[in-house]
Amino acid sequence: MHEIALTNISYAYSQQAVLEDINFTAAAGEFVCLLGPSGCGKSTLLRLLAGLAAPSSGTITLDGKPISGPGLDRGVVFQDYSLFPWMTAGQNVVLALEQAFPDRPKAKLRETAQSYLEMVGLNGVFHKLPGALSGGMRQRAAIARAFAINSPVLLMDEPFGALDAITRARLQDLLLQLWQQNAAERKTVFFVTHDVEEAILLASRVVVMGLNPGSVRGIFPVDIPRPRQRQSLYSDSSFLTLRDRLIAELHADVLDELDEGRTIRTAGEGI
């Protein structure tokens, strides 16, 4: 099991509310996409799940145990790759493996690192520094590192947001392939995105977040059978209906913000 439960989560920074009253449970092996506009607290919520920050109130539990800090039970992939630039791609993966499996022989760790790099299509880059790799290759190395430590939970913060469309599509397909390949040990994934179509392609459920402060506006199941074929999604009526619902939900949030701004300005004009 690796169920994650968020109960009455709120978070404030410098007395400014960032998240408010977040309640959600992700089942073991579920792929959850956090969807919302910039500034709605998606990345902050992921940091709370990673244990890199603590909520101001409420609890987050993994299999019933409170999350109180970072741990090897959660692998994290950030948008900026987070590879040590002075270490080769292979060394970056080996370092994570050393922390996860300190009693394993060094040779075994190197073999495992090489295997996962090859799994993500990075043959021959074990001894290359991140600076010698393209953005897509660095992100694949980060994904290899996260999967190599075999954490039951994977947290991904817009990992494909800075990539070109072709590389992004390839890594989306790769991520789904890795996630789906072992149903018995499928990871629980939280994936932050602001891309509606990416969320539908990947997710079991989509959590739509709103602004000021960040809150859950709605939770939408994605009832499209897997494996999902990118080429056929755009003609799938379920995909089109859900896409329209999610876009409408996001637009409603923006309109609410605009209406609130108009109300404040109108009130100020009368002073």
PyMOL commands that set and color helices and strands:
alter all, ss='L'
color gray80, all
select helices_A, chain A and resi 42-50+89-100+106-119+130-132+135-148+165-180+183-185+196-202+230-233+237-269
alter helices_A, ss='H'
color red, helices_A
select strands_A, chain A and resi 4-13+16-26+31-35+57-62+65-66+74-77+153-157+188-193+205-210+215-221
alter strands_A, ss='S'
color yellow, strands_A
deselect
rebuild
show_as cartoon
